[in-house]
Structure formats: C-alpha cells, structure tokens
C-alpha cells in the first residue's frame, strides 16, 4: 500500500509542478487560471487519494481528509470561475485575440 500511496502522491506533485509552470509561463489571466484550476484540482485529488493509502491513517484522520477534499473539490473550480467572471466584467481582454483579416493582410504585405 505504501508503494501505491507514493505513486499517487508523486503524480499529484507532478501536476502541481505543471500548475506552477502554467502560472508562470502562460501569457494572460484566462489561460493561467485554466491551467491552474485543472491541474491543481487533479493534483489535490491524487495527493489525497494517496494519503488514504498510507498505513498510519486512522478513521478520524480519514474523515477529516474527506471533508477537506470535498470542500476543496467544490471551492477550487468555483473560486476560479468567480475570478474569471470578475476579470471579464472588469474588462480584462485575452492576450491572444487575433484579427484574422488583419493577419492575412500583414502576410500578403510581407510577400509583396
């Protein structure tokens, strides 16, 4: 059981690293929030499931872990949704907005 626990916790830590890389490397609020919300929630789930397989876990700790996990699985996506909705309402524009017609004109101008 310890091996299963270690594998799950390590997989969760890998997803947390991916989340941190996404937070640092992505260009705008929307892509950063998407990367963090998805990978952080999955990482949390993997780490907590890995903790359930630890032999030193007793019933009281398992109940507390379950409550924390349930709250986190509801709160994480909800908080990110509220953050994105507030950003959208305040006028934050995505960094990657592309005007295709202008891009085509630019390419045609470079070819000439």
C-alpha positions as CSV (number, residue, x, y, z in Angstrom):
1,X,0.0,0.0,0.0
2,X,2.9,2.4,0.6
3,X,4.0,2.0,-3.0
4,X,0.6,2.9,-4.3
5,X,0.5,5.9,-1.9
6,X,3.9,7.1,-3.0
7,X,3.0,6.8,-6.7
8,X,-0.3,8.7,-6.3
9,X,1.3,11.5,-4.2
10,X,4.2,11.8,-6.6
11,X,1.7,12.0,-9.5
12,X,-0.1,14.8,-7.6
13,X,3.2,16.7,-7.1
14,X,3.9,16.4,-10.8
15,X,0.6,18.1,-11.5
16,X,1.3,20.8,-9.0
17,X,4.6,21.5,-10.8
18,X,2.7,21.6,-14.1
19,X,0.3,24.1,-12.5
20,X,3.2,26.3,-11.3
21,X,4.8,26.2,-14.8
22,X,1.5,27.2,-16.3
23,X,1.0,30.0,-13.9
24,X,4.5,31.4,-14.6
25,X,4.7,30.7,-18.4
26,X,1.3,31.5,-19.8
27,X,0.5,34.9,-21.2
28,X,-2.8,36.1,-19.7
29,X,-5.2,35.7,-16.8
30,X,-7.6,33.4,-18.7
31,X,-5.0,30.8,-19.8
32,X,-3.2,30.9,-16.4
33,X,-6.5,30.4,-14.5
34,X,-7.4,27.5,-16.8
35,X,-4.1,25.8,-16.3
36,X,-4.0,26.2,-12.6
37,X,-7.7,25.3,-12.0
38,X,-7.5,22.0,-13.9
39,X,-4.1,20.7,-12.8
40,X,-4.3,21.9,-9.2
41,X,-7.7,20.2,-8.6
42,X,-6.4,16.9,-10.1
43,X,-3.2,17.2,-8.1
44,X,-5.2,17.7,-4.9
45,X,-7.3,14.7,-5.7
46,X,-4.3,12.5,-6.4
47,X,-2.5,13.6,-3.2
48,X,-5.5,13.0,-1.0
49,X,-6.2,9.6,-2.5
50,X,-2.5,8.8,-2.0
51,X,-2.9,9.8,1.7
52,X,-5.8,7.4,2.1
53,X,-3.5,4.5,1.3
54,X,-1.0,5.4,4.0
55,X,-0.9,2.7,6.7
56,X,-0.7,5.2,9.6
57,X,-4.0,6.9,8.6
58,X,-6.7,6.3,11.3
59,X,-10.5,6.7,10.9
60,X,-10.6,10.2,12.4
61,X,-8.0,11.5,10.0
62,X,-9.7,9.8,7.1
63,X,-13.0,11.7,7.9
64,X,-11.1,15.0,8.2
65,X,-9.3,14.3,4.9
66,X,-12.6,13.5,3.2
67,X,-14.2,16.8,4.4
68,X,-11.2,18.8,3.3
69,X,-11.2,17.1,-0.1
70,X,-14.9,17.6,-0.6
71,X,-14.7,21.3,0.3
72,X,-11.6,21.8,-2.0
73,X,-13.1,20.0,-4.9
74,X,-16.1,22.4,-4.7
75,X,-14.2,25.5,-3.8
76,X,-11.3,25.4,-6.3
77,X,-13.3,25.4,-9.5
78,X,-15.9,27.8,-8.0
79,X,-13.2,30.3,-7.0
80,X,-11.5,30.2,-10.4
81,X,-14.9,30.7,-12.1
82,X,-15.6,33.7,-9.9
83,X,-12.1,35.2,-10.6
84,X,-12.6,34.8,-14.3
85,X,-16.1,36.2,-14.3
86,X,-14.9,39.2,-12.3
87,X,-12.0,39.7,-14.7
88,X,-14.3,39.6,-17.7
89,X,-16.8,42.0,-16.1
90,X,-13.9,44.5,-15.3
91,X,-12.9,44.5,-19.0
92,X,-9.8,42.2,-18.9
93,X,-9.1,41.2,-22.5
94,X,-7.5,37.9,-23.5
95,X,-3.9,38.4,-24.6
96,X,-4.3,36.1,-27.7
97,X,-7.1,37.9,-29.5
98,X,-6.3,37.6,-33.2
99,X,-7.9,39.5,-36.1
100,X,-7.7,37.0,-38.9
101,X,-8.3,39.5,-41.7
102,X,-5.6,41.8,-40.4
103,X,-3.2,38.9,-40.1
104,X,-3.9,37.9,-43.7
105,X,-3.3,41.4,-44.9
106,X,0.0,41.5,-43.0
107,X,1.1,38.2,-44.5
108,X,0.2,39.5,-48.0
109,X,2.1,42.7,-47.4
110,X,5.2,40.8,-46.4
111,X,5.0,38.7,-49.5
112,X,4.9,41.7,-51.9
